Amino acid sequence: QVQLVESGGGLVQAGGSLRLSCAASGSIVGANVMGWYRQAPGNQRERVAAISRGGASYYADSVKGRFTISRDNAKDTVYLQMNSLKPEDTAVYYCNTVPYVQDYWGQGTQVTVSS
């Protein structure tokens, strides 16, 4: 059974950095396009970054130039380095495949950016 466990969130001041990790069970990282998603209160969940099996990356315009997605297939782990954080980045962050699989959603990790 696939499990995705996100970690690394926290409270940070605007302009700060955080590194999120997503540890997967079930050997799915190497076999799939992986993505980071986020959901802020009152908003729909949105995809902010994705990485192909070959390492090509995609970013939403709102995070381009500030966030970097990476993967370690041997560790079945996906990372999201977030720099120059803004209050509007405040959300619960999740990882999942692209396209996502409903049953794979984990608990997410809360990121709060204070102004």
Beta strands, then each sheet from edge to edge (+ up, - down):
strand 1: 3-7
strand 2: 10-13
strand 3: 18-25
strand 4: 34-39
strand 5: 46-51
strand 6: 57-59
strand 7: 67-72
strand 8: 77-82
strand 9: 91-97
strand 10: 109-114
sheet 1: 1+ 3- 8+ 7-
sheet 2: 2+ 10+ 9- 4+ 5- 6+
end
